[in-house]
Amino acid sequence: MPIDPAKDETINGYLTNGLKAVNAQLPRSRKTLSQLLTEANPHVLLNDGTEHHFRKKELHSIAQLITEDEQSRLLLPIILEVQSEAGDIVIHTKTTIETKMLSIIVGMPLEVHHHILRIFRPQVTVLRSALKTTTQYVFRP
Amino acid sequence: MATKIQIARPTKMELARLKKRLKLALRIQKIVKDRLSILVMEFIQTIKESARLRRRLHEEMALAHTSFSLTAGYHGYEPLKKELLSVETALKIRAESRNVAGVKIPMFEDAQDKAPYDEQRNPLDYSSHMEHTQTLARHCLETLVELAELQKSLDLLGIEINKVKRINNALEYVVIPSLDITIKYLNMKFEERDREEAARLKRVKLLIEQREAYAY
């Protein structure tokens, strides 16, 4: 079920122009953190028909970093866009929740420019080791 | 080795089609390279975590073994064995899956009840030594489950890296050069045809001029 239509449009953007096959691991729709916390078996359905499960420990650790209101607005999994030209990872965000959360995880201040949060490769390693199930890669040439 | 693609008829339409295919192949190669770099990054990260976890498991195993020896010394092997048999339960693990850049990786979580033995224990035969050993053994088990997940992830990521590498090599050394060669061949063919056409026109023009000169 779509939680935020605008965000699902973002996902749909990655599935056009022949990119559907390479980005089949994207979720059909994302769920909010508060919704996932209430589920006994937190998961999302992917475009290839399989399920992506979230680790409960990870969800609880994220919940500790943000407020309850932010928990109901944070959509998971967080989409990490891999850009080949720049060589780093980009997150498209309209809220500051991701920025706040990721700054704490990587241990340094991050800034959003024009709704784009740029993360460098060494920071991605730190981020991925902390958020293994709550982040998802997407490829755009 | 890159060879020319077999084409039925060397036409402009075929050339346009090949150019489109080359553009698509280059685009796919870019994505494949990105995916490869991400998979390698994840693989290295998993190796590091696996090594860290393996060290932790060795330490925990050593502690658990020492504690077990102490408990066996305190209670004696037979009473300890009897107590352990009475609290024996099946191992419960929650097995699910997660997706890393298109690779389906298993996710194991310990689903064991945290204190399942309390009701079955005989308070007379039980001691703090036994409880301590039990806690250490539980830690070992948790680490072992985590390690199993990482080992399986390593296997799957390794297989996927090999597959992606093969695709990348096929694109880089076969598909793209073949398309390049065929496009060059077609371009040369069209240039040759143009040159032939120009020469023919010149010849026809000369013949017409000669015919007109004889007529007068």
Interface residues (C-beta under 8 A of the other chain):
Chain A: G18 L19 V22 A24 Q25 N41 H43 L46 T50 E51 H52 H53 F54 R55 K56 V82 S84 R121 V124 T125 R128 S129 K132 T133 Q136 Y137 F139 P141
Chain B: L24 R27 I28 K30 I31 K33 D34 R35 I38 M41 E42 Q45 E49 E96 S97 R98 N99 V100 A101 G102 K104 M107 E109
